[in-house]
């Protein structure tokens, strides 16, 4: 695997710079994909994350092959990524994830087997409305539902949190954009998690590192960045 840190250089166009600075979801998606696409049939074999970092936006990628570019707008630093991880290791982490549950659509559908992804916060709000309860403030729902979702994912991905204070949600955002004129809107939400995790099954955990966690990976979600503590 390869870990890369990618930044625009002075030859980048104002549009490229603006796309990264404002985190334009689809434009960033295209920019990153172009670094890895070497044929029309190529399947995505990377995860990535965009950090705006003020005036110096940075893209981090983890991939099965190094990113390549034919132009001269990028500064790319790539190194081999082969972390030595054993059960019981502890890491501080950050993760931007699309936290969803898969359920039947809210409205009746002619396909009884159809399932749809629901944002865990909006799902919780919907259930509260159905019950007639006001519920806690939205910020509290974000923390509770986001952390609950990540703990559920952790059980399947070979890690856990030793205490409730070891994980929190720093931010929650809803995103909406179109790929091109006339296309329907792409809608998804992101949770920015941070904390300290403990590895329970190193094989499962490495798979989570390499493949990412959750959905919307094509739009910068799922990449787990870790540092040994």
N, C-alpha and C positions, 0 to 999 in steps of 0.2 A: 504494500500500500504506500501511497505518497501523500504527504501533507504539504499544502501550498498556501502561501500568503501572497495575495494578488492586489496590486494597486494600479490605478491609472497614472500615467506619466504626463509630461507636458505636451505630448503630441495628441492627447485625447481631445475630441471635439467638445464644444460647450454642451451639446446634447448628452454625450456620454457622461460627462461630469455631473450634469444636472440629474440624470437618471439615478446615479449612485447617491448623490447628496440627498435626494428626497426619497430614496428607497422605492423607486417606481418598480412595482412587483414584476410586471411582465417584461419590461426592458432589461432589468437585472437578470431575470431568467434567461432571456435570449443571449445576453452578453456572456454569461457563464457557460451556457450550453455550447456556444460557438467555440469555446476553448477545448471542448472535449469531442465535438462531432467530427468524425473523419469519414463518415459515410451516411447516406440517407437512412439506412436500416439500423444505425447504431442505437443501442439501448442505453439508458442512463446507468452509469456505474460509478456514481460519485454522489456525495452530499456536500452541501455548502452552507455558509452563513455569511450574511453581510452585516458588518458593524460600521455604522456611519462615522463614528470617531471624529465628530466636529467637521473640520475642513479636510480630513484625510480618511475618506472611506476605504475600508479594507474588506476584501472577500477572502474567507478561509475555505479551503476545499480539502476533502479527504477522498481519494480516488484510487482505482486499481491501476491507473496509468497516469503519467504526468500530463498536466494541461499543456496545450501547444497553441501558438498563435502565429499567424502569417504577417500581421501588421506590426506596428511599433508603438501601440498606445499603452501597453501593459508593462509593468515591472513585476516579474514573477519569481518568487523564491520557493524552491521545492526541495524537500528532503525525504528520505525514506522514513516510513512510519511503521515500526514494529515494536510496540510497547511490551515490556515483560510484566505481565500481570498475574498475580496468584490470588487465590481465595483469601479474604481477610484484608487485602489492600484497601486503603482509604484514599479518596481523591476529592478535592474541591472541584466543583463543576459549574458550568453554565450551559443552558440548553434553551433554544427557541423551538417551541413545538406547537403543532396544531392539535389541540386536545379535543377529541370528538368521541361520541358514542354512536354506534350503528343501531338504528331502530326503524320501525315502520314510519312512513311519511305521516305528518300531522293530518293531512287531508286524505280522504279515501282515494285509492288507486286501483285501476282495473287488474293490476298484477298483484295478487295477494302475497307473493313472496318478495316483493320489492322492498329493499331496505335503503335508508338514506342516512348520511352522516349528519349528526347534530352537534353543534358546539356545546360543550358541557355546561357552560354558564347559561346560555340561552335555554337549554333543556331544563336546568334547575329553575330558572325564572318562570318558564312555561308551567312546570308542575306546581309551583307555588300559586300561580294565577288560577289554575284549575281547582286547587283546594280552597281558594278564597283567602289565603293568607297573604299578609304583606311581606313577611320574611325579613331577613337582615339586609343591611345596605349592600349594594352591588359589589363594593370592594371586598366585603367579607365573603360573598358568594364566590368571587374570583379566587380568593385564597383557598377556601375550603374545597371547591370543586376541582381547581387546578391541581392542588396537592394530592387530593384523592385519586385523580386520574394518573398522576405520575407514580404514585405508590403502586397502583394496579399494574402499570407498565413495568415497574421495577421488578415485580415478582416474576414476570415472564422473561426479563432481560438480564437476570443474574446479579442483581444488586438490591440493596435496601438502605433504609435510613435508620440509624440507631436511636434517634429521638425525633420528636415532632419539630424541634427547633433546627433540625439539620436540613430543612428544605423550605423554600418560600417562593412566592411569585412576585417578581419585581414589577412586571407590567403586563397589561392585557390590551390587545388592539384588534379591531376588526378591519379587514382589508377588502376593497372592492375595486376591480378594474376590468377593462375589456381588452382582449387580445388585439382586436382591430375593429374598424368601423363595421357595424352591423352584427358583430358577434355578441352573444350573451355575456353577462357579467360573470367574472370569476370572483367568488366570495369565500373567504376563509378568515379565521381568527388565529392570533398567535399569543402564546404565553411565554414570557421570559422567566425561566426558573434559575435559581442558583442555590448552592448549598454544599453539603459534604455527604458523599455516599460511601457505602462499604460494599466491596465485591463479595458475593456469595457463591457464584459459579463463574469462573473466569472464562470458560468457553462461551457461555451465553453472553457475557458482558462484552467480550471482544467482538462478537457478532453485532451487538448493539452499536458499538463504536464504529464499525466498518459500514454498516447498512443504515444507521440512523434510527430514530425512535418516532413513531407516529406517522401521520400522513402529511401531504403537501410538501414532500421533500423537493419536488421540482421547483418550489417557490421559496427555498431557503430555510425550510424547517427540518428539524430532526437531528442536526449535527451536535453531538455531545463533545464539548471541549473540557478536558480534565487536566488537573495538576496534582501531583502526589503531595500528600500532607503527612 
